[in-house]
Amino acid sequence: MRGDEKPYVSVSYTFKPDAKERLEEVLSPLARIVYLPELSPAERSASLQKSRVLLALAPHQELTQSEDALLTNIDFLQLLSAGADHLKFDRLPAHLTVASNIGAYAKPMAEHVLAMVLALSKKLMIHHKELKQGIFDQKSENKALAGATAAIVGFGGIGREVARLFKAFGMRVLAINRSGKSPEPVDFIGTQADLGKVLTEADVIVITLPLNRSSRGLIGAAEFKLMKPDAVLVNVGRGEVIDEGAFYQHLKETPTFMAGIDAWWVEPVRHGCFAMNYPFLSLPNVLGSPHNSALTAGSLAAAAQKAAENIRRFLLGEPLVGIVNRADYDTTEH
């Protein structure tokens, strides 16, 4: 295949050199990679009109609305992100195949989950604050992970990595996913119909679900009533999977219940700003992080490579992974 015959792959995200190197290693033999942030407006438009593939993190922020109209020749949109809820599907051509980058951030996110679970279970931030106030509470008990039961709601790539870390602590793992099946051995695997069972038994609850029609508001007041009063809940999926008001109320009324929040309800990438409707961070039983659980040194480069491998499959006509079903998403709520 001569250079001029190679299909164009437009990249709208601003990658660092290490990620570019990974992309080019996978795709250069098959495609001409064009980095849109490095081009003039006219060159960007020309590249989009020639391209068969677009690689993006948040395409509706990285492209102008007039550039969206140039996507008619693009057949495949590969997301750098693991979720697709930020997409405005009504601004994408109907023929366009979309794939999310599932599992690309599983290992760093699993480590982040474990860090939050340990910090909350051991009451580290509470005792740190007390020590600053001169309080030396050496007698209060903290929570052991050995022998505890974890419920992982969303048992995909991230959930499976979390399970492997939990098992190293001797924890039981109860898992929920769409199929009720998993290649990773667990103590229980079920579907959302089994949610009540696992929430009732769990000492630790981890939410890794993407946001779609079936997961929005999945955890609300009724579900919190099923949980143990001293359970630890960590959400690294999407904020809207949990009813924000019910969550705050439960945390305020149940001070022994601990929560780690990495995924928020209003965030800059999806909404243009960070905002809370309730003062979660004023509660002593809440530990927050700025949805950065996926971001470690080299994680974006690894994610770029994983995305490039899926683009390679597309260009070679091989089966794709992470294909997004538009019917799962409400295109009116963005």
N, C-alpha and C positions, 0 to 999 in steps of 0.2 A: 504494500500500500504506500504510494508516494505522499509526501507531505501535504500537497494541495488537496488530496482526496480525503484527508482525515476529517472526521466530523468535529465541529466546534463544541467545546464545553465552556460555558461562561460561568465564572465564579464571582458572586456578588459580595461575599464576605471578605474582610481584610485579614488575610492570614499572615502569620509570621514566617520567616524563612524555613524553620524546621518543618512546619506543616506543608508549605509549598513543595519542599523536597519530597515529602511522603506522597503527595498528590502526583507529582511528576514521575516519580518512580513507577507508580501503578499505571498511570494513564497516558504518558507521553508516547509509548509505542502504538497506541490506538487512536489518540485524539489530539487536537490542538487546544491547549488550555489557555483561556483568555481571562485575565484578572480585571474585572470591570473597574474597581476603585482606582486603577492606575491609568485609566483612559479618559479622554475628553468626552463630553456629552455625545458628540457625533460618532465617535469611535465606539462608545458603549452601545448606542442604538444599532450600529452596523453589526456589532458582534452578536447582540441578542437576535437580530433578524436572521443571522446565519446559523445560530446554534441549535443543536438537537437536545442539549442537556443544560440545566441550570443547577448549580450547587449553591445553596444559600443557608443561612441560619434563620433570618427573619426577612423573607423576600419583600414584604410590603413596607419594610423600613429601609431596606438596602436598595430598592428600586423606586423610582418615582411612579406615580399613577400612569403617566404617559408611557413609561417603559413597560408597565404591565401589559399595555396594549400590543407590545411587540413580541409577546410570548407565543404567538399563534403557530410558529414553526417549531417550538420546543415541545418535545414529546415526553420528557422525563424531568421531574423536579426532585432532586435528592436533597433532603434536609440534613444539615449538620447536627441539628437538635434531635433528641430522642422523642420529643412530643410534637404534635401537629396542631394543637388547639389554637395556636396563635395565627394560623392561616386564615385569610379571607378567601374562602373557596369561590365566592361569587365573582372574584376578580381574576380567577384562573380559568384558562380554557377548559371546556368540558372534557376534551380528549386527553388532557394531560395526566399522566401517571405520576403519583406522588409517593415517595417513600421516606419514612422517618429513619433515623440512624439508631435503631434499637440496639440496646446493649453496649453502645459505644462508651458509656461512662460508668458502667456497672461497678468496676473495682474501686475507683475513688469514691463513688457515692456510698458503697457499702462500708468503706472505712469511716466516712463521715457519720453514717448511721450509728456505727459502733461507738464512735467517740461521743456522740450525743447520749446514747443509751447509758454508757458508763458514767458520764458526767452527771446525768440526772439520777441514776440509780444510787450513786455514791454521794449525792447532794453536794457536789464540789463547789458550785457557785454559792450555795446557801451558806456553807461553812466558811468559805473565803470571805464573804461579806461580814459574817459574825466576827471572824478574827479581826477584821479591820475595825470593828466596834469594841474590841477588847473582850469578846465572848469566846471562851474556850470550852466548847461543848464536846467533851471526850466520850460521853456516855450514850449519846443517841445512836440508834442502829441505822445502818444503810441497807440497801437491797442487794442480795447476791444474785448473780446471773447463773451460777452453777445450779442445775436442777430446775431452773425456771422455764416457763412456757412462753414462746414467742408466737404471735400471729402475724404473718406477713400477707398483707392485703395487696395483691398485685404481684404475682409470682412469675415475672419474666426474668430478663437478664439481671436486673438489679436485685430483685427479690432472691434469686438463686445465690448470688454472691453474698448477700446478707446472711442467708441461711448457712452457708459454709463457715462464715465467721462465728455465728452463734453456736454452731455445733462444736467448735473448738472449745467453747466454754461449758460444754455439757448441757446445752439447752435443748428442750423439745421444740420442734418446729411444726406449726400448723399453717397451711398455706391456702390461699384463695386465688384462683384465676378463672378465666372464661371457660376453659375446657374441663377443669377438674382433673387434669392429667399433667404429669411433669416427669422429665428424665432425671431430675434431682431427687434422690430418696428423702422423704420427709415422714414425720409421724402421722400427718393427715393432710390430704389434698382434697379441696372441694371447690365449689363455685360460689357465686354471690348468694345463692340460696342457703349456704352454710355459714354465712357471715355471723349470725347470732351465736352459733355454737363456738366459733373460734374466739370471738370477742369476750364471751363469758369466761373462757378458760385462761385467757392470756394474762401474763404478768407484764409482757412487753408487746406493743402493737406497732407495726411499721407499715406506713402507707407509701406505696411506690406507684400507684395507679396513674395512668395518663388521664387527662380530662376529656371526656366525651359525654354523649347523651346518657349513657348508663351509669357513669361514675359521678356526675355532678350532684352534689348534696347527698352522697351515699351515707356519710356519717353525720348523724344529727342527734337531737336530744334523746330519741328512743335508743339509739346505739350506745350513747354515753351511759345510759342507765344500766346497760348490760355489763359494762366494764367494771373490773375490780376498782375499789376506791383508791388503791395505791399503785395502779397500773402506770406504766411509762408509755407514752405515745410519741412517735417521731414521724413527721410527714416530710418526705422528700419528693413527693409526686407533684400535685398541684393543689393550691390552697382551696379551690372551689370544690374539691372532693369532700371537704368538711364544711358543715354549716358554721359560718364564722361566729354568729351570735351565740349559738348553742355551745360551741367550743369554749368561748370566753366565759360564759355563765358557769359551765361545769368546772372549769379551772378555778374560778373565783370561789365557788361554793364547796369545792373539794380540794383543800390545800395539800392533801397527801398525793393527789394525782399530778403526775409530772408530764410536761410536754416539751418536745424539741421541734421547733418550726423552722424549716429551711425553705419551704414553699409557701408563699404568701398569696393573698387574694388580689392585691393590686400591686403589680410589679413593673419596673421600667421597660423591660423588653416587650411585654405584652400590652401594657397600658400607658406607657410613657412616663410613669412616675411610681414612687412607692408610697403607699398610704395604708393606714389601719383604721378601721371603723371602731375598734375597741382597743383599749390600752393594754395589750398583751404583755408588753415588756415591763410594765409596772408590777406584774405579778411575780412573786419569788419562786414559783414553781414552773416558770417558763424559761427556756433557753432558746435564743434565736440566732439564726445565721442568714446572710443575705443571698439565699439561693445560689450558693457557690460550692455546693457539695461535689459537683462534677469537676471543679477546676483545681487541678494539681499540675505541677511542672510536667509538661509533655502530654497532658491529657487531650488538649485540642489537636495536637499533631496526630495522636493515635486515632482520635475521632475522624480527622480528615482522611486518614488512610482507610479506615473502615468504610467511610462514605465513598471514597474512590473505588474501592473494591466492588461496591454495589453498582456504581456507574459502569465499571468494566463489565459486569455481568449484563447490564442493559445493552451495551454496545456490541457484545458478543451474542446476544439473544439467549442468554442463560436465565434460569429462574432467579427472580429478585427476592430480597428479604425486606421486611418492614413496609410492605405496600399499605397505604392508607386507604381505608374505606370511607369515602366522603359521607356516606349515610350515617356514620357514627357521630358526625359533628353537626352542631347547630350553626349554620352559616350566618344567622341573623344576629348573633350575640358576639360582637367584637368592639 
